[in-house]
Amino acid sequence: MGSGVSFYISNEINDQPLNGKVLAFMDTVKIFLIKDFSVITDRCDLLIKVYPYEDKLFSKSEVNELIGICEVLNQKYCFPEEPWKLHEAQPIVQELSTFLKEFKSLCIEAIYLDSLVCLAGN
């Protein structure tokens, strides 16, 4: 597996995750999305074009936008109407599907906790 950045729930950059969970956004998944970016709308920039060498705290409106991005990417790549096909998909699509489910859940939990999502760069 390659390297990547991490996301977690926090109210400040460099604070400990509020729920103890840290979610990796692996470079392999990001590169896959970037290569196919010509068919993805600019709505996905907030996630796909994160800068890997800096930390970022996403605002509440950006967290909501990230949830929408997860839904857009899930619709495009992860067979939401035919979930049984996912087990036959390329491993990178399976990895993307897992990431999107976990990331959307993390964003929803951040909203529930009245907190923000933090990106921890390399």
Number of C-alpha atoms within 10 A of each C-alpha: 6 8 12 17 21 17 22 25 29 23 19 15 17 13 11 14 17 15 13 9 12 19 16 17 22 17 15 16 19 17 12 14 21 15 9 9 14 9 10 14 10 11 13 18 14 15 15 18 11 15 15 17 12 11 18 18 20 22 14 16 10 16 23 16 18 24 18 15 22 23 16 16 16 18 12 12 15 22 15 14 8 8 10 10 11 16 10 10 14 10 11 13 20 17 15 24 21 13 18 21 14 15 21 19 14 23 25 18 16 23 17 10 13 12 20 25 27 25 26 22 15 12
